Amino acid sequence: MKNWEQAWLAYQSNKEYGDKKIFRSYYTMENSNCCRKAEEEIRRSCKALFGTEPVKASHRGDAGIVLEKNPALETGEEGYRICVSDSQAVIQSTGDRGLLYGTFRLLLKASAGETVCGMDIMEKPKNPFRMLNMWDNIDGTIERGYAGRSFLYENGEIQITDRTADFARLLASAGINAIAINNVNVRDGAEWLITQRHREKLKVLARILGDYGVAMYLCIDFAAPMTIDGLPLSDPLDSRVRQWWKEKAGDLFGDIPNLGGFLVKADSEGRPGPFAYGRNHADGANMLAEAVRPYGGTIIWRCFVYNCQQDWRDETTDRAKAGYDNFAYLDGKFAENVILQIKNGPIDFQVREPVHPLFGRLSETNQILEVQAAQEYTGQQIDVCYLVPMWKEVLDFSTGCGKEQDTVADIISGRTFGQVRCGMAAVSNTGKDPNWTGHDLAGANLFGFGRLSWDPALGSEEIAREWTKLQITRDPQAVELITGILLRSREVYEKYTAPLGIGFMVNPSYHYGPNPEGYEYSPWGTYHRADHLAIGVDRSDAGTGYSEQYFEQNASVYRNKETCPENLLLFFHRLPYTYRLSSGKTLIQHVYDTHFEGYEDVEDMEREWLTLEGKIPQEIYERVKERFALQKKNSREWRDVINSFFYRKSMIADEKGRRLY
């Protein structure tokens, strides 16, 4: 296997590294599975990095790396302390997972070329749950998968290969500690994962993940009592249904090691749920929570619930309001082992959305922030779009909930309201492609999610620079160039796609490429309502009222067009094309200019990338070169289609005299 097929665990040879003497031997008295994996990683990395074959020392004092438990530390089960002298690196934790995480941190610092001698750090994760949501289907396809087919499933069967363990290694090395292994849109027989049919392979998969400290979750069909065993209903308050789930949970948890619980999408986009029986989401979630509680199980319940059969003529129904409307009134009604999983914005992973108004409203409910590493609406791992800056904006958002620690990062860590089951989840961007993510630069999103969910205080540039040195090159000039491309890529993508917070100007179904009216007359509730005079949706207090779902600190900003952030202006307000922005430009001229600029920015990024030939691994250079050629074509199409659309609507010419088609 080539180094780059191991992503940021490539461990590119670095025989000139100055501190390599500590990497010649190791010592531990621990014998857990996680610690054995830590020993394996030491041996693997040292051989790749330094050409050494580290041996296991007989005595602590003779070892270069020491792994040991220290119950006096305040690191928790997952935290660690790393203390490095001239001759020895000591990694301590109160738990086995902490020793594994600490080992990866030491090895990755060395792999990035950093000096570890003299290092003395103590770290522990800020978020208890750091979860990946796979959208893999049992037939081997992946919903919103842009990196090849699934490596977990093929032709209706679970696949156990070397890649399975490599994936678990990647997750652990980035600090990810949980994974839902199948598509949350449970269909095409995937409900059979909770029957005996796949039990033996599920047990093997759970053990592999567990060896790396990753808890396994199953996505379930809320109607499984009907689809599996023929019950006449799946009403969460029906005694037969409740008993069915209790028996199913006992069977699963009793048989599968390392099972964390269930992830559920209900009453959403055609998925069955408690609404069919006049029940609410607390009724549905609590029924499942009761079933898994005896085994320490957790129910993660998605809040992506809205009317997907909306009448486009109805200007009073606002999809953005649905998540809040369906869940805010249930605060305090959910069982203690239920977590609500809330998307970063109220619509659907657009390149620009406001932060979801549920954050700060649920003071008595466990909650997870859901982001999407898979670039469904942000270039589909064809166009480069580094998402960590977007996630940072969400995490740093002040909700105005009245608490001193009121940011989203504070809330999902449990600091604000004292919850202990909380954190972050990301929809995965991995697949069977050798480089894992299709676009090599998309690896920064997977790695970045892990690092940011471990510590939301980390900077976007810091993460990008670290990832580049680990996965592509340690050459200083190349690192600067690649980091620069990553850091401006989301802004560039936003320029040439949907302007000022509009979103959803994409081709229906597959969501790549421009189609300004692709969803405009659909039932999905994703409208921009452009006519010959104006564009945008009035979500102020005078319109749909969405702005009023926020605490006054933010509602007062959003409800007024003069104070609303301009990058969200058309999300919250309907404005004429002649409206003047703070720059002095009209709204329509801003649209024209940014779309031309976006295409030119892509050309600039492509030119920069071409200067890297011979300075980075050739396979990576060639693959990204091909992606930039595709992105340039896509950005030109976006530029011309969107500008033409707005010109034909408004009949206002470009002030600079450019052709608008």
Sequence and secondary structure as in RCSB ss.txt:
>XXXX:A:sequence
MKNWEQAWLAYQSNKEYGDKKIFRSYYTMENSNCCRKAEEEIRRSCKALFGTEPVKASHRGDAGIVLEKNPALET
GEEGYRICVSDSQAVIQSTGDRGLLYGTFRLLLKASAGETVCGMDIMEKPKNPFRMLNMWDNIDGTIERGYAGRS
FLYENGEIQITDRTADFARLLASAGINAIAINNVNVRDGAEWLITQRHREKLKVLARILGDYGVAMYLCIDFAAP
MTIDGLPLSDPLDSRVRQWWKEKAGDLFGDIPNLGGFLVKADSEGRPGPFAYGRNHADGANMLAEAVRPYGGTII
WRCFVYNCQQDWRDETTDRAKAGYDNFAYLDGKFAENVILQIKNGPIDFQVREPVHPLFGRLSETNQILEVQAAQ
EYTGQQIDVCYLVPMWKEVLDFSTGCGKEQDTVADIISGRTFGQVRCGMAAVSNTGKDPNWTGHDLAGANLFGFG
RLSWDPALGSEEIAREWTKLQITRDPQAVELITGILLRSREVYEKYTAPLGIGFMVNPSYHYGPNPEGYEYSPWG
TYHRADHLAIGVDRSDAGTGYSEQYFEQNASVYRNKETCPENLLLFFHRLPYTYRLSSGKTLIQHVYDTHFEGYE
DVEDMEREWLTLEGKIPQEIYERVKERFALQKKNSREWRDVINSFFYRKSMIADEKGRRLY
>XXXX:A:secstr
  GGGGGGG     TT TTGGGGGEEEE   SHHHHHHHHHHHHHHHHHHS   EE SSGGG SEEEEE TTSSS
TTT EEEEE SS EEEEESSHHHHHHHHHHHHHHHHTT   TT EEEE  S SEEEEE  B TTS BTT  SSS 
SSEETTEE   HHHHHHHHHHHHTT  EEE S SS  TTGGGGGSSTTHHHHHHHHHHHHHTT EEEEEE TTHH
HHHH  S   TT HHHHHHHHHHHHHHHHHSTTEEEEEE  SSTT   GGGGT  HHHHHHHHHHHHGGGT EEE
EE     SS  TT SS  GGGHHHHHHGGGTT S TTEEEEEESSSSSS SS    TTTTT TTSEEEEEEE S 
TTTTTTTS    HHHHHHHHT B   SSSS BHHHHHHTTTT  SS EEEEE    SSTTSSSSGGGHHHHHHHH
HHHH TTS HHHHHHHHHHHHT   HHHHHHHHHHHHHHHHHHHHHSS TT    B TTT  SB TTTTTTSTT 
      SSEE    STTTT GGGGS HHHHHHHTSTTTS GGGHHHH  EETT B TTS BHHHHHHHHHHHHHH
HHHHHHHHHHTTTTTS HHHHHHHHHHHHHHHHHHHHHHHHHHHHHHHHH    TT     
